[in-house]
């Protein structure tokens, strides 16, 4: 019998499963590389939105946070809340094209799935997943483009022998 830890959903995750998850993560980019990939995506995508719609001028909105991947890995992190924000909303007639720009850019991160929390003429709050990244794109009184990385091991852990 092996030790287990609680996962966030109330179940138990074995030490063996945690080890398998860490082995899987060793074959993926580091947490730091994932943060750099997310930042590049947010900048390139917001620049493309500004080029298509010059009234949208984006800047960084808040500091990044991170969480551990409790119940999946004892060593991995997920980066959260990297946000680009424009002071104005996307014009209703421009929304479909703006959303398509974000989805097309998200495809550079991996296979894309889209969903919406709200999708009305002047209120949009969408979720796009791509390659393990979660991208939120929304427009109400302003326009926000934010993202979270998938769980990844920090470079310091990757540098250690498995």
KOLVEXVEX-356245 format. One record per residue: chain; x, y, z of N, C-alpha, C in turn; residue in three letters. Coordinates in Angstrom, 1 decimal. Example, Ala and Ser with C-alpha at 12.3 -4.5 7.8 and 13.67 -1.06 7.14 Angstrom:
% KOLVEXVEX-356245
+-----+--------+--------+--------+--------+--------+--------+--------+--------+--------+------+
! mol !   n.px !   n.py !   n.pz !  ca.px !  ca.py !  ca.pz !   c.px !   c.py !   c.pz ! type !
+-----+--------+--------+--------+--------+--------+--------+--------+--------+--------+------+
!   A !   13.2 !   -5.7 !    7.8 !   12.3 !   -4.5 !    7.8 !   13.2 !   -3.3 !    7.8 !  ALA !
!   A !   12.8 !   -2.2 !    7.1 !   13.7 !   -1.1 !    7.1 !   12.9 !    0.0 !    7.9 !  SER !
+-----+--------+--------+--------+--------+--------+--------+--------+--------+--------+------+
***
This chain:
% KOLVEXVEX-356245
+-----+--------+--------+--------+--------+--------+--------+--------+--------+--------+------+
! mol !   n.px !   n.py !   n.pz !  ca.px !  ca.py !  ca.pz !   c.px !   c.py !   c.pz ! type !
+-----+--------+--------+--------+--------+--------+--------+--------+--------+--------+------+
!   A !    0.8 !   -1.2 !    0.0 !    0.0 !    0.0 !    0.0 !    0.9 !    1.2 !    0.0 !  UNK !
!   A !    0.5 !    2.3 !   -0.7 !    1.3 !    3.5 !   -0.8 !    0.5 !    4.7 !   -0.2 !  UNK !
!   A !    1.2 !    5.7 !    0.1 !    0.6 !    6.9 !    0.6 !   -0.2 !    7.6 !   -0.4 !  UNK !
!   A !   -1.2 !    8.3 !    0.0 !   -2.0 !    9.1 !   -0.9 !   -2.2 !   10.5 !   -0.3 !  UNK !
!   A !   -2.7 !   11.4 !   -1.2 !   -3.0 !   12.8 !   -0.8 !   -4.4 !   13.1 !   -1.2 !  UNK !
!   A !   -5.0 !   14.0 !   -0.6 !   -6.3 !   14.5 !   -1.0 !   -6.2 !   15.3 !   -2.3 !  UNK !
!   A !   -7.1 !   15.1 !   -3.2 !   -7.2 !   15.9 !   -4.3 !   -8.3 !   17.0 !   -4.0 !  UNK !
!   A !   -8.3 !   18.1 !   -4.8 !   -9.3 !   19.2 !   -4.5 !  -10.7 !   18.8 !   -4.6 !  UNK !
!   A !  -11.0 !   17.6 !   -5.2 !  -12.4 !   17.2 !   -5.3 !  -12.8 !   16.1 !   -4.3 !  UNK !
!   A !  -12.0 !   15.9 !   -3.3 !  -12.3 !   15.1 !   -2.2 !  -11.9 !   13.6 !   -2.3 !  UNK !
!   A !  -11.2 !   13.3 !   -3.4 !  -10.7 !   11.9 !   -3.6 !   -9.3 !   11.8 !   -3.1 !  UNK !
!   A !   -8.8 !   10.6 !   -3.3 !   -7.4 !   10.3 !   -2.9 !   -6.6 !   10.1 !   -4.2 !  UNK !
!   A !   -5.4 !   10.6 !   -4.2 !   -4.5 !   10.4 !   -5.3 !   -3.2 !    9.6 !   -4.7 !  UNK !
!   A !   -2.9 !    8.5 !   -5.3 !   -1.8 !    7.7 !   -4.8 !   -0.5 !    8.4 !   -5.1 !  UNK !
!   A !    0.5 !    8.0 !   -4.3 !    1.9 !    8.5 !   -4.5 !    2.4 !    8.0 !   -5.8 !  UNK !
!   A !    2.0 !    6.8 !   -6.2 !    2.3 !    6.3 !   -7.5 !    1.8 !    7.1 !   -8.7 !  UNK !
!   A !    0.5 !    7.5 !   -8.5 !   -0.1 !    8.4 !   -9.6 !    0.6 !    9.7 !   -9.6 !  UNK !
!   A !    0.9 !   10.3 !   -8.5 !    1.6 !   11.6 !   -8.4 !    2.9 !   11.5 !   -9.1 !  UNK !
!   A !    3.6 !   10.4 !   -8.9 !    4.9 !   10.2 !   -9.6 !    4.7 !   10.0 !  -11.1 !  UNK !
!   A !    3.7 !    9.3 !  -11.5 !    3.4 !    9.1 !  -13.0 !    3.1 !   10.5 !  -13.6 !  UNK !
!   A !    2.3 !   11.3 !  -12.9 !    2.0 !   12.7 !  -13.4 !    3.3 !   13.5 !  -13.5 !  UNK !
!   A !    4.2 !   13.4 !  -12.5 !    5.4 !   14.2 !  -12.6 !    6.3 !   13.7 !  -13.8 !  UNK !
!   A !    6.3 !   12.4 !  -14.0 !    7.1 !   11.8 !  -15.1 !    6.5 !   12.4 !  -16.4 !  UNK !
!   A !    5.2 !   12.4 !  -16.5 !    4.6 !   13.0 !  -17.7 !    5.0 !   14.5 !  -17.9 !  UNK !
!   A !    5.0 !   15.2 !  -16.8 !    5.3 !   16.6 !  -16.9 !    6.8 !   16.9 !  -17.3 !  UNK !
!   A !    7.6 !   15.9 !  -17.0 !    9.0 !   16.0 !  -17.4 !    9.2 !   16.1 !  -18.9 !  UNK !
!   A !    8.3 !   15.6 !  -19.6 !    8.4 !   15.6 !  -21.1 !    7.8 !   16.9 !  -21.7 !  UNK !
!   A !    7.4 !   17.8 !  -20.8 !    6.7 !   19.0 !  -21.3 !    7.6 !   20.3 !  -21.0 !  UNK !
!   A !    7.3 !   21.4 !  -21.6 !    8.1 !   22.6 !  -21.3 !    7.9 !   22.9 !  -19.8 !  UNK !
!   A !    8.9 !   23.6 !  -19.3 !    8.9 !   24.0 !  -17.8 !    7.8 !   25.1 !  -17.6 !  UNK !
!   A !    7.6 !   25.3 !  -16.3 !    6.6 !   26.3 !  -15.8 !    7.1 !   27.7 !  -16.4 !  UNK !
!   A !    8.4 !   28.0 !  -16.3 !    8.9 !   29.2 !  -16.8 !    8.7 !   29.4 !  -18.3 !  UNK !
!   A !    9.0 !   28.3 !  -19.0 !    8.8 !   28.4 !  -20.5 !    7.3 !   28.5 !  -20.8 !  UNK !
!   A !    6.4 !   27.9 !  -20.0 !    5.0 !   28.1 !  -20.3 !    4.5 !   29.5 !  -20.0 !  UNK !
!   A !    5.1 !   30.1 !  -18.9 !    4.8 !   31.5 !  -18.7 !    5.2 !   32.4 !  -19.8 !  UNK !
!   A !    6.4 !   32.2 !  -20.3 !    6.9 !   33.0 !  -21.5 !    6.0 !   32.7 !  -22.7 !  UNK !
!   A !    5.6 !   31.5 !  -22.9 !    4.7 !   31.2 !  -24.1 !    3.4 !   31.9 !  -23.9 !  UNK !
!   A !    2.8 !   31.9 !  -22.7 !    1.5 !   32.6 !  -22.4 !    1.7 !   34.1 !  -22.6 !  UNK !
!   A !    2.8 !   34.7 !  -22.1 !    3.0 !   36.1 !  -22.3 !    3.1 !   36.5 !  -23.7 !  UNK !
!   A !    3.9 !   35.7 !  -24.5 !    4.0 !   36.0 !  -25.9 !    2.7 !   35.9 !  -26.6 !  UNK !
!   A !    1.9 !   34.9 !  -26.3 !    0.6 !   34.8 !  -26.9 !   -0.3 !   36.0 !  -26.6 !  UNK !
!   A !   -0.3 !   36.5 !  -25.4 !   -1.1 !   37.6 !  -25.0 !   -0.7 !   38.9 !  -25.7 !  UNK !
!   A !    0.6 !   39.1 !  -25.8 !    1.1 !   40.3 !  -26.5 !    0.8 !   40.2 !  -28.0 !  UNK !
!   A !    1.2 !   39.1 !  -28.6 !    1.0 !   39.0 !  -30.1 !   -0.5 !   39.1 !  -30.4 !  UNK !
!   A !   -1.4 !   38.5 !  -29.6 !   -2.8 !   38.5 !  -29.9 !   -3.4 !   39.9 !  -29.6 !  UNK !
!   A !   -3.0 !   40.5 !  -28.5 !   -3.5 !   41.9 !  -28.3 !   -3.0 !   42.9 !  -29.3 !  UNK !
!   A !   -1.8 !   42.7 !  -29.8 !   -1.3 !   43.5 !  -30.9 !   -2.1 !   43.3 !  -32.1 !  UNK !
!   A !   -2.5 !   42.1 !  -32.4 !   -3.3 !   41.8 !  -33.6 !   -4.7 !   42.4 !  -33.5 !  UNK !
!   A !   -5.2 !   42.4 !  -32.3 !   -6.5 !   43.1 !  -32.1 !   -6.4 !   44.6 !  -32.3 !  UNK !
!   A !   -5.3 !   45.2 !  -31.8 !   -5.1 !   46.6 !  -31.9 !   -4.9 !   47.0 !  -33.4 !  UNK !
!   A !   -4.2 !   46.1 !  -34.1 !   -4.0 !   46.4 !  -35.6 !   -5.4 !   46.3 !  -36.3 !  UNK !
!   A !   -6.2 !   45.4 !  -35.9 !   -7.5 !   45.2 !  -36.6 !   -8.5 !   46.3 !  -36.1 !  UNK !
!   A !   -8.4 !   46.7 !  -34.9 !   -9.3 !   47.7 !  -34.2 !   -8.5 !   48.7 !  -33.5 !  UNK !
!   A !   -8.1 !   49.7 !  -34.1 !   -7.1 !   50.7 !  -33.5 !   -7.7 !   51.3 !  -32.2 !  UNK !
!   A !   -9.0 !   51.3 !  -32.0 !   -9.5 !   51.9 !  -30.7 !   -9.2 !   51.0 !  -29.5 !  UNK !
!   A !   -8.7 !   49.8 !  -29.7 !   -8.3 !   48.9 !  -28.6 !   -6.8 !   49.1 !  -28.4 !  UNK !
!   A !   -6.5 !   49.7 !  -27.3 !   -5.1 !   49.8 !  -26.9 !   -4.8 !   49.1 !  -25.6 !  UNK !
!   A !   -4.1 !   48.0 !  -25.7 !   -3.9 !   47.1 !  -24.5 !   -2.7 !   47.4 !  -23.7 !  UNK !
!   A !   -2.8 !   47.1 !  -22.4 !   -1.6 !   47.2 !  -21.5 !   -1.8 !   46.1 !  -20.5 !  UNK !
!   A !   -0.7 !   45.8 !  -19.8 !   -0.8 !   44.8 !  -18.7 !   -1.6 !   45.4 !  -17.6 !  UNK !
!   A !   -2.5 !   44.5 !  -17.0 !   -3.4 !   45.0 !  -16.0 !   -3.1 !   44.6 !  -14.6 !  UNK !
!   A !   -2.6 !   43.4 !  -14.3 !   -2.3 !   43.1 !  -13.0 !   -1.2 !   42.1 !  -12.9 !  UNK !
!   A !   -0.7 !   41.8 !  -11.7 !    0.4 !   40.9 !  -11.5 !   -0.1 !   39.5 !  -11.6 !  UNK !
!   A !    0.8 !   38.7 !  -12.0 !    0.6 !   37.2 !  -12.2 !    0.6 !   36.6 !  -10.8 !  UNK !
!   A !   -0.3 !   35.6 !  -10.7 !   -0.3 !   34.7 !   -9.5 !    0.0 !   33.3 !  -10.0 !  UNK !
!   A !    0.2 !   32.4 !   -9.0 !    0.4 !   31.0 !   -9.4 !   -0.2 !   30.2 !   -8.3 !  UNK !
!   A !   -0.6 !   29.0 !   -8.6 !   -1.0 !   28.0 !   -7.6 !   -0.3 !   26.7 !   -7.8 !  UNK !
!   A !   -0.3 !   25.9 !   -6.8 !    0.2 !   24.5 !   -7.0 !   -0.9 !   23.7 !   -7.7 !  UNK !
!   A !   -0.5 !   22.5 !   -8.1 !   -1.4 !   21.6 !   -8.8 !   -1.8 !   20.5 !   -7.8 !  UNK !
!   A !   -2.3 !   20.9 !   -6.7 !   -2.6 !   19.9 !   -5.6 !   -3.5 !   18.8 !   -6.2 !  UNK !
!   A !   -3.2 !   17.6 !   -5.9 !   -4.0 !   16.5 !   -6.3 !   -3.6 !   15.9 !   -7.7 !  UNK !
!   A !   -2.6 !   16.7 !   -8.3 !   -2.1 !   16.2 !   -9.6 !   -0.6 !   16.0 !   -9.5 !  UNK !
!   A !    0.1 !   17.0 !   -8.9 !    1.5 !   16.9 !   -8.7 !    1.9 !   17.7 !   -7.5 !  UNK !
!   A !    2.8 !   17.2 !   -6.7 !    3.3 !   17.9 !   -5.5 !    4.4 !   19.0 !   -5.9 !  UNK !
!   A !    4.8 !   18.9 !   -7.2 !    6.0 !   19.8 !   -7.6 !    5.6 !   20.8 !   -8.6 !  UNK !
!   A !    4.4 !   20.7 !   -9.2 !    4.1 !   21.5 !  -10.4 !    3.3 !   22.8 !  -10.0 !  UNK !
!   A !    3.3 !   23.8 !  -10.9 !    2.6 !   25.0 !  -10.7 !    1.8 !   25.3 !  -11.9 !  UNK !
!   A !    0.7 !   26.1 !  -11.7 !   -0.1 !   26.6 !  -12.8 !   -0.1 !   28.2 !  -12.6 !  UNK !
!   A !    0.3 !   28.8 !  -13.7 !    0.3 !   30.3 !  -13.7 !   -1.0 !   30.8 !  -14.0 !  UNK !
!   A !   -1.5 !   31.9 !  -13.3 !   -2.8 !   32.4 !  -13.5 !   -2.8 !   33.9 !  -13.6 !  UNK !
!   A !   -3.8 !   34.5 !  -14.2 !   -4.1 !   35.9 !  -14.2 !   -3.1 !   36.8 !  -14.9 !  UNK !
!   A !   -2.5 !   36.3 !  -15.9 !   -1.7 !   37.3 !  -16.8 !   -2.8 !   37.9 !  -17.7 !  UNK !
!   A !   -2.9 !   39.3 !  -17.6 !   -4.0 !   40.0 !  -18.3 !   -3.6 !   41.1 !  -19.1 !  UNK !
!   A !   -4.1 !   41.2 !  -20.3 !   -4.0 !   42.4 !  -21.1 !   -5.4 !   43.1 !  -21.1 !  UNK !
!   A !   -5.4 !   44.4 !  -20.9 !   -6.7 !   45.1 !  -20.8 !   -6.7 !   46.3 !  -21.7 !  UNK !
!   A !   -7.8 !   46.5 !  -22.4 !   -8.0 !   47.8 !  -23.2 !   -9.2 !   48.5 !  -22.5 !  UNK !
!   A !   -9.1 !   49.8 !  -22.4 !  -10.1 !   50.6 !  -21.7 !  -11.5 !   50.6 !  -22.4 !  UNK !
!   A !  -11.6 !   50.3 !  -23.7 !  -12.9 !   50.3 !  -24.4 !  -13.3 !   48.9 !  -24.7 !  UNK !
!   A !  -14.6 !   48.7 !  -24.8 !  -15.1 !   47.4 !  -25.3 !  -15.0 !   47.2 !  -26.8 !  UNK !
!   A !  -15.1 !   46.0 !  -27.2 !  -15.1 !   45.7 !  -28.6 !  -16.5 !   46.1 !  -29.1 !  UNK !
!   A !  -16.5 !   46.9 !  -30.2 !  -17.8 !   47.3 !  -30.8 !  -18.6 !   46.1 !  -31.2 !  UNK !
!   A !  -19.9 !   46.1 !  -31.0 !  -20.8 !   45.0 !  -31.3 !  -20.5 !   44.4 !  -32.7 !  UNK !
!   A !  -20.4 !   45.3 !  -33.7 !  -20.2 !   44.8 !  -35.1 !  -18.8 !   44.2 !  -35.3 !  UNK !
!   A !  -17.9 !   44.4 !  -34.4 !  -16.5 !   43.9 !  -34.5 !  -16.3 !   42.6 !  -33.7 !  UNK !
!   A !  -17.2 !   42.2 !  -32.8 !  -17.0 !   41.1 !  -31.9 !  -16.7 !   39.8 !  -32.6 !  UNK !
!   A !  -17.4 !   39.4 !  -33.6 !  -17.2 !   38.1 !  -34.3 !  -15.7 !   38.1 !  -34.8 !  UNK !
!   A !  -15.3 !   39.1 !  -35.5 !  -14.0 !   39.2 !  -36.1 !  -12.9 !   39.2 !  -35.0 !  UNK !
!   A !  -13.2 !   39.9 !  -33.9 !  -12.2 !   40.0 !  -32.8 !  -12.1 !   38.6 !  -32.1 !  UNK !
!   A !  -13.2 !   37.9 !  -31.9 !  -13.2 !   36.6 !  -31.3 !  -12.4 !   35.6 !  -32.2 !  UNK !
!   A !  -12.6 !   35.7 !  -33.5 !  -11.9 !   34.8 !  -34.5 !  -10.4 !   35.1 !  -34.4 !  UNK !
!   A !  -10.0 !   36.3 !  -34.3 !   -8.5 !   36.6 !  -34.2 !   -8.0 !   35.9 !  -32.9 !  UNK !
!   A !   -8.7 !   36.0 !  -31.8 !   -8.2 !   35.3 !  -30.6 !   -8.1 !   33.8 !  -30.8 !  UNK !
!   A !   -9.2 !   33.2 !  -31.3 !   -9.2 !   31.8 !  -31.5 !   -8.1 !   31.3 !  -32.5 !  UNK !
!   A !   -7.9 !   32.1 !  -33.6 !   -6.8 !   31.7 !  -34.5 !   -5.5 !   31.8 !  -33.9 !  UNK !
!   A !   -5.2 !   32.8 !  -33.0 !   -3.9 !   32.9 !  -32.3 !   -3.8 !   31.8 !  -31.3 !  UNK !
!   A !   -4.9 !   31.4 !  -30.6 !   -4.9 !   30.4 !  -29.6 !   -4.5 !   29.0 !  -30.3 !  UNK !
!   A !   -4.8 !   28.8 !  -31.5 !   -4.4 !   27.6 !  -32.2 !   -2.9 !   27.4 !  -32.2 !  UNK !
!   A !   -2.2 !   28.4 !  -32.1 !   -0.7 !   28.3 !  -32.0 !   -0.3 !   27.6 !  -30.7 !  UNK !
!   A !   -1.1 !   27.5 !  -29.7 !   -0.8 !   26.9 !  -28.4 !   -1.2 !   25.4 !  -28.5 !  UNK !
!   A !   -2.1 !   25.0 !  -29.4 !   -2.5 !   23.6 !  -29.4 !   -4.0 !   23.5 !  -29.9 !  UNK !
!   A !   -4.6 !   22.3 !  -29.9 !   -6.0 !   22.2 !  -30.3 !   -6.9 !   23.1 !  -29.5 !  UNK !
!   A !   -7.9 !   23.7 !  -30.2 !   -8.7 !   24.7 !  -29.6 !  -10.1 !   24.2 !  -29.3 !  UNK !
!   A !  -10.7 !   24.6 !  -28.1 !  -12.1 !   24.4 !  -27.8 !  -12.6 !   25.7 !  -27.3 !  UNK !
!   A !  -13.8 !   26.1 !  -27.7 !  -14.3 !   27.4 !  -27.2 !  -15.6 !   27.2 !  -26.5 !  UNK !
!   A !  -15.9 !   28.1 !  -25.6 !  -17.2 !   28.2 !  -24.9 !  -17.4 !   29.6 !  -24.4 !  UNK !
!   A !  -18.6 !   29.8 !  -23.9 !  -19.0 !   31.2 !  -23.5 !  -19.8 !   31.1 !  -22.2 !  UNK !
!   A !  -19.4 !   32.1 !  -21.3 !  -20.2 !   32.3 !  -20.1 !  -21.4 !   33.2 !  -20.4 !  UNK !
!   A !  -21.1 !   34.3 !  -21.2 !  -22.1 !   35.2 !  -21.7 !  -21.7 !   35.5 !  -23.2 !  UNK !
!   A !  -22.6 !   35.5 !  -24.0 !  -22.3 !   35.9 !  -25.4 !  -23.6 !   36.6 !  -26.0 !  UNK !
!   A !  -23.7 !   37.9 !  -25.7 !  -24.8 !   38.7 !  -26.1 !  -24.2 !   39.9 !  -26.9 !  UNK !
!   A !  -25.0 !   40.7 !  -27.4 !  -24.6 !   41.8 !  -28.3 !  -23.5 !   42.7 !  -27.7 !  UNK !
!   A !  -23.6 !   43.0 !  -26.4 !  -22.7 !   43.9 !  -25.8 !  -22.0 !   43.4 !  -24.6 !  UNK !
!   A !  -22.3 !   42.1 !  -24.2 !  -21.7 !   41.4 !  -23.1 !  -21.1 !   40.1 !  -23.6 !  UNK !
!   A !  -19.8 !   40.0 !  -23.5 !  -19.1 !   38.8 !  -24.0 !  -18.1 !   38.4 !  -22.9 !  UNK !
!   A !  -18.1 !   37.1 !  -22.6 !  -17.2 !   36.5 !  -21.7 !  -17.0 !   35.1 !  -22.1 !  UNK !
!   A !  -15.8 !   34.8 !  -22.8 !  -15.6 !   33.6 !  -23.5 !  -14.4 !   32.8 !  -22.9 !  UNK !
!   A !  -14.4 !   31.5 !  -23.0 !  -13.3 !   30.7 !  -22.5 !  -12.8 !   29.9 !  -23.7 !  UNK !
!   A !  -11.5 !   29.9 !  -23.9 !  -10.9 !   29.2 !  -25.0 !   -9.8 !   28.3 !  -24.4 !  UNK !
!   A !   -9.8 !   27.1 !  -24.6 !   -8.7 !   26.2 !  -24.2 !   -7.9 !   25.8 !  -25.4 !  UNK !
!   A !   -6.6 !   25.8 !  -25.2 !   -5.7 !   25.4 !  -26.3 !   -4.4 !   24.9 !  -25.7 !  UNK !
!   A !   -4.1 !   23.6 !  -26.0 !   -2.8 !   23.1 !  -25.6 !   -2.7 !   23.1 !  -24.1 !  UNK !
!   A !   -3.7 !   23.0 !  -23.3 !   -3.7 !   23.0 !  -21.9 !   -3.8 !   24.4 !  -21.3 !  UNK !
!   A !   -3.6 !   25.4 !  -22.1 !   -3.8 !   26.8 !  -21.6 !   -5.3 !   27.2 !  -21.6 !  UNK !
!   A !   -5.6 !   28.0 !  -20.7 !   -7.0 !   28.5 !  -20.6 !   -6.9 !   30.0 !  -20.9 !  UNK !
!   A !   -7.7 !   30.4 !  -21.9 !   -7.7 !   31.8 !  -22.3 !   -9.1 !   32.4 !  -22.1 !  UNK !
!   A !   -9.1 !   33.6 !  -21.5 !  -10.4 !   34.3 !  -21.3 !  -10.4 !   35.5 !  -22.2 !  UNK !
!   A !  -11.4 !   35.7 !  -22.9 !  -11.5 !   36.9 !  -23.8 !  -12.9 !   37.5 !  -23.5 !  UNK !
!   A !  -13.0 !   38.7 !  -23.1 !  -14.3 !   39.3 !  -22.8 !  -14.3 !   40.8 !  -23.1 !  UNK !
!   A !  -15.6 !   41.2 !  -23.2 !  -15.8 !   42.7 !  -23.5 !  -17.1 !   43.1 !  -22.9 !  UNK !
!   A !  -17.1 !   44.0 !  -22.0 !  -18.3 !   44.6 !  -21.5 !  -18.1 !   46.1 !  -21.5 !  UNK !
!   A !  -17.5 !   46.7 !  -20.5 !  -17.2 !   48.1 !  -20.4 !  -15.7 !   48.3 !  -20.9 !  UNK !
!   A !  -15.0 !   47.3 !  -20.9 !  -13.6 !   47.3 !  -21.3 !  -13.4 !   45.9 !  -22.0 !  UNK !
!   A !  -12.2 !   45.7 !  -22.5 !  -11.8 !   44.4 !  -23.2 !  -10.7 !   43.8 !  -22.5 !  UNK !
!   A !  -10.9 !   42.5 !  -22.1 !   -9.8 !   41.8 !  -21.4 !   -9.4 !   40.5 !  -22.1 !  UNK !
!   A !   -8.1 !   40.2 !  -22.1 !   -7.6 !   39.0 !  -22.6 !   -6.6 !   38.5 !  -21.6 !  UNK !
!   A !   -6.9 !   37.3 !  -21.0 !   -6.1 !   36.8 !  -20.0 !   -5.9 !   35.3 !  -20.2 !  UNK !
!   A !   -5.0 !   34.7 !  -19.4 !   -4.7 !   33.3 !  -19.6 !   -4.1 !   32.7 !  -18.4 !  UNK !
!   A !   -4.2 !   31.4 !  -18.3 !   -3.6 !   30.5 !  -17.3 !   -2.8 !   29.5 !  -18.0 !  UNK !
!   A !   -1.6 !   29.1 !  -17.4 !   -0.8 !   28.0 !  -18.0 !   -1.4 !   26.7 !  -17.5 !  UNK !
!   A !   -1.0 !   25.6 !  -18.2 !   -1.3 !   24.3 !  -17.6 !   -0.4 !   24.0 !  -16.5 !  UNK !
!   A !   -0.6 !   22.9 !  -15.7 !    0.4 !   22.5 !  -14.7 !    1.7 !   22.2 !  -15.4 !  UNK !
!   A !    2.8 !   22.7 !  -14.8 !    4.1 !   22.4 !  -15.4 !    5.1 !   22.4 !  -14.2 !  UNK !
!   A !    6.1 !   21.7 !  -14.4 !    7.2 !   21.6 !  -13.4 !    8.1 !   22.8 !  -13.6 !  UNK !
!   A !    8.6 !   23.4 !  -12.5 !    9.6 !   24.5 !  -12.6 !   10.9 !   23.9 !  -13.1 !  UNK !
!   A !   11.7 !   24.8 !  -13.7 !   13.0 !   24.3 !  -14.3 !   13.9 !   23.7 !  -13.2 !  UNK !
!   A !   13.8 !   24.2 !  -12.0 !   14.7 !   23.7 !  -10.9 !   14.4 !   22.2 !  -10.7 !  UNK !
!   A !   13.1 !   21.8 !  -10.8 !   12.7 !   20.4 !  -10.6 !   13.1 !   19.6 !  -11.9 !  UNK !
!   A !   13.0 !   20.1 !  -13.1 !   13.4 !   19.5 !  -14.3 !   14.9 !   19.2 !  -14.3 !  UNK !
!   A !   15.6 !   20.1 !  -13.7 !   17.1 !   20.0 !  -13.7 !   17.6 !   18.9 !  -12.7 !  UNK !
!   A !   16.7 !   18.4 !  -11.8 !   17.0 !   17.3 !  -10.9 !   16.8 !   16.0 !  -11.6 !  UNK !
!   A !   17.6 !   15.0 !  -11.2 !   17.3 !   13.6 !  -11.7 !   16.0 !   13.1 !  -11.3 !  UNK !
!   A !   15.3 !   12.4 !  -12.2 !   14.0 !   11.9 !  -11.8 !   14.0 !   10.9 !  -10.7 !  UNK !
+-----+--------+--------+--------+--------+--------+--------+--------+--------+--------+------+
***
